[in-house]
Amino acid sequence: MTDAQAGWPSAIAAANQQFQQQHPGVDVNIQYQSWDTVLQKFDAALAANDPPDAIELGNSQTAKYMAAGAFSSVNPKNFPNGNTWLAGLKASCTYRGKGYCVPYYAGA
């Protein structure tokens, strides 16, 4: 079995390099977390009023944070592929009619 995430470090590095070229002077600090501690660390960052600018969470983990107001809203129209998001995944990023995350990955 192949994990789709195996190629992520190189993909993230390439995306970061492109971002740096488009936005010189903006620092990006990518931190990989383990699934068993990511929510504890995120909760601590929220409690300290020092949350990350972006975070990857599972679709079953987003509802708690959307309801608590921990995320800023996002509009799918602001993403080049926003009109292709799968309805089932998009629903996990929607709270009270607004989007709060980007549904980009699904596994079975």
N, CA, C and O atoms as a GROMACS GRO file, in nm:
protein
  432
    1MET      N    1   0.085  -0.118   0.000
    1MET     CA    2   0.000   0.000   0.000
    1MET      C    3   0.089   0.124   0.000
    1MET      O    4   0.189   0.130   0.072
    2THR      N    5   0.053   0.219  -0.079
    2THR     CA    6   0.128   0.344  -0.088
    2THR      C    7   0.051   0.455  -0.018
    2THR      O    8  -0.069   0.471  -0.040
    3ASP      N    9   0.120   0.530   0.063
    3ASP     CA   10   0.058   0.643   0.132
    3ASP      C   11   0.072   0.766   0.044
    3ASP      O   12   0.182   0.802   0.001
    4ALA      N   13  -0.040   0.831   0.016
    4ALA     CA   14  -0.039   0.950  -0.069
    4ALA      C   15   0.045   1.062  -0.008
    4ALA      O   16   0.089   1.152  -0.079
    5GLN      N   17   0.067   1.056   0.122
    5GLN     CA   18   0.141   1.161   0.189
    5GLN      C   19   0.292   1.144   0.177
    5GLN      O   20   0.368   1.233   0.216
    6ALA      N   21   0.338   1.030   0.124
    6ALA     CA   22   0.482   1.002   0.118
    6ALA      C   23   0.557   1.109   0.039
    6ALA      O   24   0.672   1.139   0.072
    7GLY      N   25   0.496   1.165  -0.063
    7GLY     CA   26   0.563   1.266  -0.145
    7GLY      C   27   0.543   1.409  -0.096
    7GLY      O   28   0.590   1.503  -0.160
    8TRP      N   29   0.474   1.425   0.016
    8TRP     CA   30   0.442   1.559   0.062
    8TRP      C   31   0.562   1.646   0.095
    8TRP      O   32   0.563   1.762   0.057
    9PRO      N   33   0.664   1.597   0.163
    9PRO     CA   34   0.776   1.687   0.195
    9PRO      C   35   0.834   1.756   0.072
    9PRO      O   36   0.863   1.876   0.076
   10SER      N   37   0.852   1.683  -0.037
   10SER     CA   38   0.906   1.747  -0.157
   10SER      C   39   0.804   1.839  -0.221
   10SER      O   40   0.840   1.945  -0.273
   11ALA      N   41   0.676   1.802  -0.218
   11ALA     CA   42   0.572   1.889  -0.274
   11ALA      C   43   0.559   2.017  -0.192
   11ALA      O   44   0.543   2.125  -0.248
   12ILE      N   45   0.566   2.004  -0.061
   12ILE     CA   46   0.558   2.122   0.027
   12ILE      C   47   0.678   2.212   0.006
   12ILE      O   48   0.664   2.334   0.001
   13ALA      N   49   0.796   2.153  -0.008
   13ALA     CA   50   0.917   2.233  -0.032
   13ALA      C   51   0.906   2.310  -0.163
   13ALA      O   52   0.945   2.426  -0.170
   14ALA      N   53   0.853   2.246  -0.267
   14ALA     CA   54   0.837   2.314  -0.396
   14ALA      C   55   0.734   2.426  -0.387
   14ALA      O   56   0.755   2.535  -0.440
   15ALA      N   57   0.622   2.399  -0.319
   15ALA     CA   58   0.520   2.502  -0.302
   15ALA      C   59   0.572   2.618  -0.220
   15ALA      O   60   0.544   2.734  -0.250
   16ASN      N   61   0.650   2.588  -0.117
   16ASN     CA   62   0.707   2.693  -0.033
   16ASN      C   63   0.805   2.778  -0.113
   16ASN      O   64   0.807   2.900  -0.098
   17GLN      N   65   0.886   2.714  -0.196
   17GLN     CA   66   0.980   2.788  -0.279
   17GLN      C   67   0.906   2.883  -0.374
   17GLN      O   68   0.946   2.998  -0.392
   18GLN      N   69   0.799   2.834  -0.435
   18GLN     CA   70   0.719   2.918  -0.524
   18GLN      C   71   0.656   3.034  -0.446
   18GLN      O   72   0.656   3.148  -0.494
   19PHE      N   73   0.604   3.006  -0.328
   19PHE     CA   74   0.545   3.110  -0.244
   19PHE      C   75   0.649   3.215  -0.208
   19PHE      O   76   0.621   3.335  -0.215
   20GLN      N   77   0.769   3.172  -0.171
   20GLN     CA   78   0.876   3.265  -0.135
   20GLN      C   79   0.911   3.357  -0.252
   20GLN      O   80   0.940   3.475  -0.231
   21GLN      N   81   0.910   3.304  -0.373
   21GLN     CA   82   0.939   3.386  -0.491
   21GLN      C   83   0.830   3.490  -0.513
   21GLN      O   84   0.859   3.603  -0.553
   22GLN      N   85   0.706   3.452  -0.486
   22GLN     CA   86   0.594   3.543  -0.506
   22GLN      C   87   0.576   3.641  -0.390
   22GLN      O   88   0.516   3.747  -0.407
   23HIS      N   89   0.627   3.605  -0.274
   23HIS     CA   90   0.609   3.686  -0.154
   23HIS      C   91   0.741   3.699  -0.079
   23HIS      O   92   0.756   3.644   0.031
   24PRO      N   93   0.838   3.770  -0.138
   24PRO     CA   94   0.968   3.782  -0.071
   24PRO      C   95   0.953   3.852   0.065
   24PRO      O   96   0.874   3.946   0.081
   25GLY      N   97   1.030   3.805   0.161
   25GLY     CA   98   1.026   3.865   0.293
   25GLY      C   99   0.924   3.803   0.387
   25GLY      O  100   0.922   3.834   0.506
   26VAL      N  101   0.839   3.714   0.335
   26VAL     CA  102   0.742   3.646   0.420
   26VAL      C  103   0.802   3.511   0.459
   26VAL      O  104   0.834   3.429   0.373
   27ASP      N  105   0.818   3.490   0.588
   27ASP     CA  106   0.875   3.364   0.637
   27ASP      C  107   0.766   3.259   0.656
   27ASP      O  108   0.659   3.289   0.708
   28VAL      N  109   0.795   3.139   0.615
   28VAL     CA  110   0.704   3.026   0.634
   28VAL      C  111   0.775   2.923   0.720
   28VAL      O  112   0.886   2.879   0.688
   29ASN      N  113   0.713   2.886   0.829
   29ASN     CA  114   0.769   2.789   0.922
   29ASN      C  115   0.678   2.666   0.922
   29ASN      O  116   0.575   2.664   0.989
   30ILE      N  117   0.717   2.565   0.848
   30ILE     CA  118   0.638   2.443   0.838
   30ILE      C  119   0.682   2.347   0.948
   30ILE      O  120   0.800   2.316   0.963
   31GLN      N  121   0.583   2.300   1.025
   31GLN     CA  122   0.612   2.205   1.132
   31GLN      C  123   0.522   2.083   1.114
   31GLN      O  124   0.400   2.094   1.108
   32TYR      N  125   0.584   1.967   1.105
   32TYR     CA  126   0.509   1.843   1.096
   32TYR      C  127   0.478   1.794   1.236
   32TYR      O  128   0.566   1.792   1.323
   33GLN      N  129   0.354   1.754   1.259
   33GLN     CA  130   0.310   1.707   1.390
   33GLN      C  131   0.262   1.563   1.376
   33GLN      O  132   0.225   1.519   1.267
   34SER      N  133   0.263   1.491   1.485
   34SER     CA  134   0.208   1.356   1.483
   34SER      C  135   0.059   1.363   1.516
   34SER      O  136   0.015   1.449   1.593
   35TRP      N  137  -0.017   1.272   1.458
   35TRP     CA  138  -0.161   1.273   1.477
   35TRP      C  139  -0.199   1.253   1.624
   35TRP      O  140  -0.304   1.301   1.667
   36ASP      N  141  -0.117   1.184   1.700
   36ASP     CA  142  -0.156   1.156   1.838
   36ASP      C  143  -0.140   1.275   1.932
   36ASP      O  144  -0.192   1.272   2.043
   37THR      N  145  -0.069   1.380   1.889
   37THR     CA  146  -0.052   1.497   1.977
   37THR      C  147  -0.095   1.629   1.912
   37THR      O  148  -0.093   1.733   1.978
   38VAL      N  149  -0.132   1.627   1.786
   38VAL     CA  150  -0.160   1.753   1.716
   38VAL      C  151  -0.273   1.832   1.781
   38VAL      O  152  -0.265   1.955   1.791
   39LEU      N  153  -0.378   1.765   1.824
   39LEU     CA  154  -0.491   1.838   1.884
   39LEU      C  155  -0.455   1.898   2.019
   39LEU      O  156  -0.498   2.008   2.051
   40GLN      N  157  -0.375   1.827   2.097
   40GLN     CA  158  -0.331   1.882   2.226
   40GLN      C  159  -0.246   2.007   2.203
   40GLN      O  160  -0.261   2.107   2.273
   41LYS      N  161  -0.157   2.002   2.105
   41LYS     CA  162  -0.072   2.117   2.075
   41LYS      C  163  -0.154   2.233   2.019
   41LYS      O  164  -0.128   2.349   2.052
   42PHE      N  165  -0.252   2.201   1.936
   42PHE     CA  166  -0.337   2.306   1.879
   42PHE      C  167  -0.421   2.371   1.989
   42PHE      O  168  -0.433   2.493   1.993
   43ASP      N  169  -0.478   2.290   2.076
   43ASP     CA  170  -0.556   2.345   2.188
   43ASP      C  171  -0.470   2.436   2.275
   43ASP      O  172  -0.515   2.543   2.318
   44ALA      N  173  -0.346   2.395   2.301
   44ALA     CA  174  -0.255   2.477   2.382
   44ALA      C  175  -0.222   2.608   2.311
   44ALA      O  176  -0.215   2.713   2.375
   45ALA      N  177  -0.201   2.603   2.180
   45ALA     CA  178  -0.172   2.724   2.104
   45ALA      C  179  -0.292   2.819   2.105
   45ALA      O  180  -0.275   2.940   2.115
   46LEU      N  181  -0.412   2.764   2.094
   46LEU     CA  182  -0.532   2.847   2.100
   46LEU      C  183  -0.547   2.911   2.238
   46LEU      O  184  -0.579   3.029   2.249
   47ALA      N  185  -0.523   2.833   2.343
   47ALA     CA  186  -0.534   2.885   2.480
   47ALA      C  187  -0.433   2.996   2.506
   47ALA      O  188  -0.460   3.088   2.582
   48ALA      N  189  -0.317   2.986   2.442
   48ALA     CA  190  -0.213   3.088   2.458
   48ALA      C  191  -0.231   3.204   2.361
   48ALA      O  192  -0.148   3.295   2.354
   49ASN      N  193  -0.340   3.201   2.285
   49ASN     CA  194  -0.368   3.303   2.183
   49ASN      C  195  -0.252   3.315   2.083
   49ASN      O  196  -0.215   3.424   2.040
   50ASP      N  197  -0.196   3.200   2.047
   50ASP     CA  198  -0.084   3.194   1.954
   50ASP      C  199  -0.104   3.079   1.854
   50ASP      O  200  -0.017   2.993   1.839
   51PRO      N  201  -0.219   3.079   1.785
   51PRO     CA  202  -0.245   2.968   1.693
   51PRO      C  203  -0.162   2.980   1.565
   51PRO      O  204  -0.115   3.088   1.532
   52PRO      N  205  -0.144   2.869   1.496
   52PRO     CA  206  -0.074   2.876   1.367
   52PRO      C  207  -0.162   2.946   1.264
   52PRO      O  208  -0.284   2.954   1.280
   53ASP      N  209  -0.100   2.996   1.160
   53ASP     CA  210  -0.177   3.060   1.052
   53ASP      C  211  -0.257   2.956   0.973
   53ASP      O  212  -0.364   2.987   0.921
   54ALA      N  213  -0.206   2.836   0.965
   54ALA     CA  214  -0.273   2.727   0.894
   54ALA      C  215  -0.242   2.596   0.964
   54ALA      O  216  -0.136   2.581   1.026
   55ILE      N  217  -0.335   2.503   0.954
   55ILE     CA  218  -0.316   2.372   1.018
   55ILE      C  219  -0.390   2.268   0.936
   55ILE      O  220  -0.495   2.295   0.878
   56GLU      N  221  -0.334   2.149   0.932
   56GLU     CA  222  -0.402   2.036   0.869
   56GLU      C  223  -0.468   1.954   0.978
   56GLU      O  224  -0.404   1.912   1.074
   57LEU      N  225  -0.598   1.932   0.962
   57LEU     CA  226  -0.673   1.848   1.054
   57LEU      C  227  -0.754   1.748   0.973
   57LEU      O  228  -0.778   1.768   0.854
   58GLY      N  229  -0.796   1.643   1.038
   58GLY     CA  230  -0.886   1.548   0.974
   58GLY      C  231  -1.026   1.605   0.967
   58GLY      O  232  -1.064   1.692   1.046
   59ASN      N  233  -1.104   1.556   0.871
   59ASN     CA  234  -1.239   1.610   0.854
   59ASN      C  235  -1.329   1.586   0.974
   59ASN      O  236  -1.427   1.658   0.992
   60SER      N  237  -1.299   1.487   1.056
   60SER     CA  238  -1.380   1.464   1.176
   60SER      C  239  -1.336   1.552   1.292
   60SER      O  240  -1.401   1.552   1.398
   61GLN      N  241  -1.229   1.627   1.275
   61GLN     CA  242  -1.177   1.712   1.382
   61GLN      C  243  -1.214   1.859   1.366
   61GLN      O  244  -1.195   1.938   1.460
   62THR      N  245  -1.266   1.898   1.252
   62THR     CA  246  -1.287   2.040   1.225
   62THR      C  247  -1.409   2.100   1.294
   62THR      O  248  -1.408   2.217   1.330
   63ALA      N  249  -1.514   2.020   1.314
   63ALA     CA  250  -1.640   2.075   1.367
   63ALA      C  251  -1.620   2.144   1.501
   63ALA      O  252  -1.673   2.253   1.523
   64LYS      N  253  -1.544   2.083   1.591
   64LYS     CA  254  -1.520   2.141   1.723
   64LYS      C  255  -1.461   2.281   1.712
   64LYS      O  256  -1.501   2.372   1.784
   65TYR      N  257  -1.366   2.297   1.622
   65TYR     CA  258  -1.295   2.424   1.610
   65TYR      C  259  -1.376   2.528   1.532
   65TYR      O  260  -1.366   2.648   1.560
   66MET      N  261  -1.455   2.483   1.436
   66MET     CA  262  -1.544   2.577   1.367
   66MET      C  263  -1.646   2.633   1.465
   66MET      O  264  -1.670   2.754   1.468
   67ALA      N  265  -1.706   2.545   1.545
   67ALA     CA  266  -1.808   2.588   1.641
   67ALA      C  267  -1.750   2.680   1.748
   67ALA      O  268  -1.820   2.767   1.799
   68ALA      N  269  -1.623   2.660   1.782
   68ALA     CA  270  -1.559   2.743   1.885
   68ALA      C  271  -1.508   2.876   1.830
   68ALA      O  272  -1.460   2.960   1.906
   69GLY      N  273  -1.517   2.895   1.698
   69GLY     CA  274  -1.469   3.020   1.639
   69GLY      C  275  -1.318   3.026   1.624
   69GLY      O  276  -1.261   3.134   1.616
   70ALA      N  277  -1.253   2.909   1.620
   70ALA     CA  278  -1.107   2.905   1.611
   70ALA      C  279  -1.054   2.930   1.470
   70ALA      O  280  -0.936   2.961   1.453
   71PHE      N  281  -1.140   2.917   1.370
   71PHE     CA  282  -1.097   2.934   1.231
   71PHE      C  283  -1.156   3.060   1.170
   71PHE      O  284  -1.266   3.102   1.206
   72SER      N  285  -1.082   3.120   1.079
   72SER     CA  286  -1.136   3.229   0.997
   72SER      C  287  -1.210   3.166   0.880
   72SER      O  288  -1.176   3.056   0.836
   73SER      N  289  -1.310   3.235   0.830
   73SER     CA  290  -1.384   3.179   0.717
   73SER      C  291  -1.303   3.191   0.588
   73SER      O  292  -1.222   3.283   0.572
   74VAL      N  293  -1.326   3.098   0.499
   74VAL     CA  294  -1.264   3.099   0.367
   74VAL      C  295  -1.373   3.083   0.262
   74VAL      O  296  -1.476   3.021   0.287
   75ASN      N  297  -1.349   3.139   0.145
   75ASN     CA  298  -1.445   3.131   0.036
   75ASN      C  299  -1.387   3.042  -0.074
   75ASN      O  300  -1.280   3.071  -0.126
   76PRO      N  301  -1.457   2.934  -0.110
   76PRO     CA  302  -1.407   2.847  -0.216
   76PRO      C  303  -1.377   2.920  -0.346
   76PRO      O  304  -1.293   2.876  -0.424
   77LYS      N  305  -1.445   3.031  -0.370
   77LYS     CA  306  -1.422   3.107  -0.494
   77LYS      C  307  -1.282   3.168  -0.499
   77LYS      O  308  -1.235   3.206  -0.606
   78ASN      N  309  -1.215   3.176  -0.384
   78ASN     CA  310  -1.080   3.231  -0.379
   78ASN      C  311  -0.972   3.127  -0.408
   78ASN      O  312  -0.853   3.157  -0.404
   79PHE      N  313  -1.014   3.004  -0.438
   79PHE     CA  314  -0.920   2.896  -0.467
   79PHE      C  315  -0.938   2.853  -0.613
   79PHE      O  316  -1.051   2.840  -0.659
   80PRO      N  317  -0.829   2.831  -0.685
   80PRO     CA  318  -0.839   2.796  -0.826
   80PRO      C  319  -0.924   2.672  -0.852
   80PRO      O  320  -0.987   2.661  -0.957
   81ASN      N  321  -0.928   2.580  -0.758
   81ASN     CA  322  -1.007   2.458  -0.777
   81ASN      C  323  -1.128   2.452  -0.685
   81ASN      O  324  -1.186   2.345  -0.666
   82GLY      N  325  -1.168   2.564  -0.629
   82GLY     CA  326  -1.277   2.568  -0.533
   82GLY      C  327  -1.409   2.515  -0.586
   82GLY      O  328  -1.491   2.466  -0.508
   83ASN      N  329  -1.430   2.524  -0.716
   83ASN     CA  330  -1.556   2.476  -0.773
   83ASN      C  331  -1.554   2.324  -0.796
   83ASN      O  332  -1.654   2.267  -0.840
   84THR      N  333  -1.442   2.260  -0.767
   84THR     CA  334  -1.432   2.115  -0.787
   84THR      C  335  -1.433   2.038  -0.655
   84THR      O  336  -1.423   1.915  -0.655
   85TRP      N  337  -1.445   2.108  -0.543
   85TRP     CA  338  -1.444   2.040  -0.414
   85TRP      C  339  -1.563   1.944  -0.405
   85TRP      O  340  -1.675   1.981  -0.441
   86LEU      N  341  -1.539   1.824  -0.359
   86LEU     CA  342  -1.645   1.725  -0.344
   86LEU      C  343  -1.742   1.769  -0.235
   86LEU      O  344  -1.701   1.813  -0.127
   87ALA      N  345  -1.871   1.756  -0.264
   87ALA     CA  346  -1.974   1.804  -0.171
   87ALA      C  347  -1.960   1.741  -0.033
   87ALA      O  348  -1.974   1.811   0.068
   88GLY      N  349  -1.934   1.612  -0.027
   88GLY     CA  350  -1.922   1.545   0.102
   88GLY      C  351  -1.806   1.597   0.185
   88GLY      O  352  -1.816   1.609   0.307
   89LEU      N  353  -1.695   1.627   0.118
   89LEU     CA  354  -1.580   1.682   0.190
   89LEU      C  355  -1.602   1.828   0.223
   89LEU      O  356  -1.563   1.875   0.331
   90LYS      N  357  -1.664   1.900   0.132
   90LYS     CA  358  -1.691   2.043   0.156
   90LYS      C  359  -1.782   2.060   0.278
   90LYS      O  360  -1.768   2.156   0.354
   91ALA      N  361  -1.875   1.966   0.297
   91ALA     CA  362  -1.966   1.974   0.412
   91ALA      C  363  -1.891   1.968   0.544
   91ALA      O  364  -1.932   2.031   0.642
   92SER      N  365  -1.780   1.894   0.548
   92SER     CA  366  -1.703   1.885   0.673
   92SER      C  367  -1.628   2.013   0.704
   92SER      O  368  -1.572   2.028   0.812
   93CYS      N  369  -1.626   2.106   0.608
   93CYS     CA  370  -1.558   2.234   0.626
   93CYS      C  371  -1.657   2.350   0.638
   93CYS      O  372  -1.617   2.466   0.637
   94THR      N  373  -1.784   2.317   0.649
   94THR     CA  374  -1.888   2.420   0.650
   94THR      C  375  -1.959   2.421   0.786
   94THR      O  376  -1.995   2.317   0.840
   95TYR      N  377  -1.977   2.542   0.838
   95TYR     CA  378  -2.047   2.560   0.964
   95TYR      C  379  -2.136   2.682   0.951
   95TYR      O  380  -2.090   2.791   0.919
   96ARG      N  381  -2.264   2.662   0.976
   96ARG     CA  382  -2.364   2.769   0.965
   96ARG      C  383  -2.354   2.844   0.832
   96ARG      O  384  -2.362   2.966   0.826
   97GLY      N  385  -2.337   2.766   0.726
   97GLY     CA  386  -2.338   2.822   0.591
   97GLY      C  387  -2.208   2.884   0.543
   97GLY      O  388  -2.201   2.931   0.430
   98LYS      N  389  -2.105   2.886   0.626
   98LYS     CA  390  -1.977   2.943   0.586
   98LYS      C  391  -1.870   2.835   0.584
   98LYS      O  392  -1.875   2.738   0.660
   99GLY      N  393  -1.772   2.853   0.493
   99GLY     CA  394  -1.660   2.761   0.484
   99GLY      C  395  -1.548   2.804   0.578
   99GLY      O  396  -1.520   2.922   0.593
  100TYR      N  397  -1.484   2.705   0.639
  100TYR     CA  398  -1.376   2.734   0.733
  100TYR      C  399  -1.250   2.652   0.708
  100TYR      O  400  -1.152   2.665   0.782
  101CYS      N  401  -1.251   2.568   0.608
  101CYS     CA  402  -1.132   2.489   0.578
  101CYS      C  403  -1.135   2.446   0.432
  101CYS      O  404  -1.235   2.464   0.362
  102VAL      N  405  -1.026   2.389   0.388
  102VAL     CA  406  -1.012   2.345   0.249
  102VAL      C  407  -1.012   2.192   0.248
  102VAL      O  408  -0.921   2.130   0.303
  103PRO      N  409  -1.112   2.132   0.186
  103PRO     CA  410  -1.118   1.986   0.180
  103PRO      C  411  -1.033   1.933   0.064
  103PRO      O  412  -1.077   1.933  -0.050
  104TYR      N  413  -0.913   1.890   0.095
  104TYR     CA  414  -0.823   1.855  -0.014
  104TYR      C  415  -0.785   1.708  -0.018
  104TYR      O  416  -0.722   1.666  -0.115
  105TYR      N  417  -0.820   1.630   0.080
  105TYR     CA  418  -0.769   1.494   0.087
  105TYR      C  419  -0.875   1.402   0.147
  105TYR      O  420  -0.941   1.437   0.244
  106ALA      N  421  -0.890   1.287   0.088
  106ALA     CA  422  -0.981   1.186   0.142
  106ALA      C  423  -0.916   1.050   0.127
  106ALA      O  424  -0.846   1.023   0.029
  107GLY      N  425  -0.938   0.967   0.221
  107GLY     CA  426  -0.884   0.832   0.215
  107GLY      C  427  -0.988   0.731   0.260
  107GLY      O  428  -1.088   0.767   0.321
  108ALA      N  429  -0.963   0.608   0.230
  108ALA     CA  430  -1.056   0.503   0.270
  108ALA      C  431  -0.980   0.387   0.330
  108ALA      O  432  -1.040   0.288   0.370
   0.00000   0.00000   0.00000
